[in-house]
C-alpha cells in the first residue's frame, strides 16, 4: 500500500510538472515569435562607452571623458511598469548621472527618469540635483541640496539644459529606453528557458 501511494504521488507530481512545462514552453514560443523590443533599437551612445553591462545584471553603466578632463558617468536600469502611458515602452528608465571635474573630489549627481513620449521618442524628467563633497561621504544625514521640485522653474530648466549640453540628450535617452527593455526581455526568456530545462530533466 505504501508503495502504491508513493507511485501515485510520483505520478501526480509528474502530471503537475508536465502541466507547468507545457505552459512554460508555450510562453517561450510566444516570446520568441513576438520579437518584442528586438526591432526597436533607437538612439545612440554618442560619445559614451559602455563600462558595465553584465548579462545577468539589471543595470548598465556608461562613461564619457570630455576634452576638459571632466568625467561623466551614467547608471541606468528599468523601473516599475507605468500604467496609462501612451508610449511603446511600458517601463520607465531610472537614471543617475554623475559629473566629476579634474582636481576635485566633489561630484554633481542628477537623478532622472526616462519614459516614452507621445511621439514615439523618449522624455527626460529631472527629479533631483545633488552636490556630494566626496564619494566617501554619502551618509543619509549629509545635506545634498533642496527638493528639486522646490527650485525656481528657470533654474530647473537650466539644470536640464546643462545635462543636454554634457551629452544627456534625446539620442542617449532613446538608446537607454529601448536597450534596457530589450535586455530585460532577453533575461526573461533566458529565465523561462532555465526553468524549462530544470523541469524537463524530472519528467
Backbone torsions as a table, in degrees:
resi	resn	phi	psi	omega
1	UNK	NA	-43.0	178.7
2	UNK	-62.5	-39.6	179.2
3	UNK	-65.2	-38.7	179.0
4	UNK	-64.1	-43.3	178.2
5	UNK	-62.0	-38.8	179.0
6	UNK	-64.4	-42.3	178.9
7	UNK	-64.2	-41.3	179.5
8	UNK	-63.8	-41.8	179.0
9	UNK	-63.9	-41.5	178.7
10	UNK	-64.3	-39.9	178.6
11	UNK	-65.7	-40.5	178.6
12	UNK	-64.6	-40.9	178.5
13	UNK	-63.3	-40.6	179.8
14	UNK	-63.3	-38.2	179.0
15	UNK	-65.5	-43.4	178.6
16	UNK	-62.9	-46.7	179.6
17	UNK	-61.3	-40.7	-179.0
18	UNK	-66.0	-37.9	177.5
19	UNK	-64.2	-44.1	177.8
20	UNK	-64.8	-40.2	179.9
21	UNK	-62.4	-39.4	179.1
22	UNK	-63.1	-44.0	179.5
23	UNK	-66.0	-41.7	178.5
24	UNK	-59.8	-45.6	-178.6
25	UNK	-65.9	-34.8	177.0
26	UNK	-66.2	-41.6	179.6
27	UNK	-66.6	-40.8	178.3
28	UNK	-62.3	-45.4	179.8
29	UNK	-62.0	-39.8	179.4
30	UNK	-64.1	-47.0	-177.8
31	UNK	-64.6	-40.3	-179.3
32	UNK	-69.9	-34.4	-178.5
33	UNK	-78.9	-27.6	-177.4
34	UNK	-77.0	-24.9	-178.7
35	UNK	51.8	40.2	-177.1
36	UNK	-62.0	126.6	179.1
37	UNK	70.6	-5.0	-174.9
38	UNK	-70.1	-26.6	-178.5
39	UNK	-109.5	19.8	-173.8
40	UNK	-107.7	16.3	-178.2
41	UNK	-68.7	117.4	179.7
42	UNK	-130.0	168.0	179.1
43	UNK	75.6	-173.8	179.8
44	UNK	-157.9	165.4	-177.5
45	UNK	-77.4	-17.0	-175.6
46	UNK	63.8	-128.5	-180.0
47	UNK	-91.0	4.9	179.7
48	UNK	-82.4	152.3	173.5
49	UNK	-122.8	152.1	179.4
50	UNK	-80.1	120.5	-179.8
51	UNK	-97.7	-28.0	-179.6
52	UNK	-152.4	128.2	176.7
53	UNK	-162.1	70.0	-179.5
54	UNK	-74.4	142.3	-178.0
55	UNK	-57.5	-32.0	-176.4
56	UNK	-90.6	-7.1	-177.5
57	UNK	-91.4	155.6	179.3
58	UNK	-86.1	-22.1	-172.3
59	UNK	-106.8	166.9	171.4
60	UNK	-130.3	152.3	178.3
61	UNK	-126.6	125.0	179.3
62	UNK	-114.9	149.5	177.7
63	UNK	-136.3	152.6	175.8
64	UNK	-147.2	136.0	175.6
65	UNK	-115.2	120.2	-177.5
66	UNK	-78.9	164.1	178.9
67	UNK	-60.7	-28.4	179.3
68	UNK	-74.5	-9.1	-176.4
69	UNK	96.6	-9.2	178.5
70	UNK	-66.1	138.6	179.6
71	UNK	-107.3	138.4	178.0
72	UNK	-124.4	128.5	177.8
73	UNK	-123.6	137.2	179.8
74	UNK	-125.8	120.3	174.9
75	UNK	-111.2	130.2	-174.8
76	UNK	-143.9	144.5	173.5
77	UNK	-153.4	165.3	-179.1
78	UNK	-77.6	139.4	173.9
79	UNK	-93.5	-168.9	179.6
80	UNK	-68.0	162.4	-179.9
81	UNK	-66.8	140.6	177.9
82	UNK	-100.0	141.0	-178.9
83	UNK	-113.1	142.3	178.6
84	UNK	87.3	2.0	179.1
85	UNK	-78.0	160.4	-178.2
86	UNK	-106.0	-3.9	-175.6
87	UNK	-81.5	174.0	-177.2
88	UNK	-83.4	-15.3	-179.8
89	UNK	-108.0	123.2	-171.6
90	UNK	-78.6	-15.6	-176.0
91	UNK	-118.7	153.6	179.2
92	UNK	-88.9	149.1	171.9
93	UNK	-94.3	127.8	174.6
94	UNK	-97.3	126.0	-169.8
95	UNK	-134.2	136.0	171.5
96	UNK	-115.1	130.3	179.5
97	UNK	-119.3	124.3	-177.8
98	UNK	-120.9	137.6	178.7
99	UNK	-118.7	135.3	176.8
100	UNK	-136.1	123.8	-179.8
101	UNK	-91.6	147.5	-179.3
102	UNK	-61.6	137.1	179.3
103	UNK	87.6	-3.1	-179.6
104	UNK	-119.5	142.8	173.2
105	UNK	-87.2	-20.4	-175.5
106	UNK	-70.1	154.3	-179.0
107	UNK	-130.5	138.9	171.9
108	UNK	-103.5	119.2	-175.7
109	UNK	-116.8	134.8	175.8
110	UNK	-116.9	133.5	171.7
111	UNK	-101.3	127.9	-174.1
112	UNK	-134.0	160.3	170.5
113	UNK	-125.9	141.2	178.7
114	UNK	-125.5	127.0	179.7
115	UNK	-136.5	169.5	178.3
116	UNK	-66.9	136.6	175.1
117	UNK	-91.9	174.4	-178.8
118	UNK	-74.0	-15.3	-178.9
119	UNK	-105.4	25.8	177.4
120	UNK	75.4	-3.5	174.6
121	UNK	-96.7	-170.1	-177.5
122	UNK	-101.7	157.8	175.2
123	UNK	-124.6	130.5	179.9
124	UNK	-97.8	128.3	177.8
125	UNK	-119.3	121.2	-179.8
126	UNK	-89.5	126.3	-173.8
127	UNK	-119.4	-13.4	-179.7
128	UNK	-165.0	144.4	175.4
129	UNK	-133.9	121.1	-172.1
130	UNK	-128.6	141.0	172.7
131	UNK	-103.6	119.7	-179.6
132	UNK	-112.5	116.1	-177.5
133	UNK	-58.3	-31.7	-178.6
134	UNK	-162.7	147.3	176.1
135	UNK	-59.7	-22.3	-179.1
136	UNK	-81.2	-11.2	-177.5
137	UNK	-112.6	78.1	-176.9
138	UNK	-120.2	19.9	-178.2
139	UNK	-69.0	156.8	-170.5
140	UNK	-64.7	-26.4	-176.2
141	UNK	-79.3	-8.3	-178.5
142	UNK	-71.6	130.0	176.2
143	UNK	-76.3	118.5	-176.9
144	UNK	-107.6	-12.3	-178.9
145	UNK	143.4	170.0	-178.6
146	UNK	-77.6	170.5	171.1
147	UNK	-60.1	131.7	-175.4
148	UNK	-60.3	-36.4	-177.6
149	UNK	-66.0	-17.4	-179.6
150	UNK	-89.2	-7.8	-179.9
151	UNK	-71.6	153.4	174.2
152	UNK	-56.1	137.4	-176.1
153	UNK	-60.7	-33.8	178.1
154	UNK	-65.3	-39.9	177.7
155	UNK	-66.8	-40.2	176.5
156	UNK	-58.3	-45.0	-179.9
157	UNK	-63.3	-40.3	-179.1
158	UNK	-68.8	-35.5	177.0
159	UNK	-66.1	-38.1	176.9
160	UNK	-67.1	-39.3	176.6
161	UNK	-62.4	-35.7	177.9
162	UNK	-61.8	-43.5	177.8
163	UNK	-59.6	-47.3	-178.6
164	UNK	-61.9	-40.6	-179.7
165	UNK	-64.9	-25.3	-179.8
166	UNK	-92.5	9.5	175.0
167	UNK	104.1	0.6	179.7
168	UNK	-92.0	63.4	-177.8
169	UNK	-101.7	-170.4	-174.6
170	UNK	-67.3	-32.2	177.9
171	UNK	-58.8	-43.7	-179.3
172	UNK	-71.3	-43.2	-178.4
173	UNK	-68.9	-35.0	173.4
174	UNK	-60.2	-45.1	-179.2
175	UNK	-60.1	-49.3	-177.4
176	UNK	-63.9	-39.9	-178.9
177	UNK	-62.4	-46.8	-178.4
178	UNK	-75.8	-40.7	-177.0
179	UNK	-64.9	-43.9	-177.3
180	UNK	-70.1	-32.7	174.4
181	UNK	-66.3	-41.0	178.8
182	UNK	-67.7	-39.4	178.6
183	UNK	-61.4	-45.9	-179.6
184	UNK	-65.7	-37.3	178.6
185	UNK	-63.7	-42.8	177.6
186	UNK	-64.2	-37.8	178.2
187	UNK	-66.3	-37.5	178.8
188	UNK	-64.5	-45.2	178.8
189	UNK	-63.4	-40.9	178.1
190	UNK	-62.1	-39.7	177.9
191	UNK	-63.4	-43.9	177.4
192	UNK	-60.8	-42.7	-178.2
193	UNK	-67.1	-34.0	176.9
194	UNK	-67.8	-40.6	176.4
195	UNK	-63.4	-43.0	179.5
196	UNK	-60.3	-45.2	-178.8
197	UNK	-62.5	-40.9	-179.4
198	UNK	-66.8	-44.0	-178.4
199	UNK	-71.4	-34.2	-176.6
200	UNK	-64.9	-27.1	-178.9
201	UNK	-73.4	-15.7	-177.4
202	UNK	-106.8	2.0	-177.8
203	UNK	-99.7	NA	NA
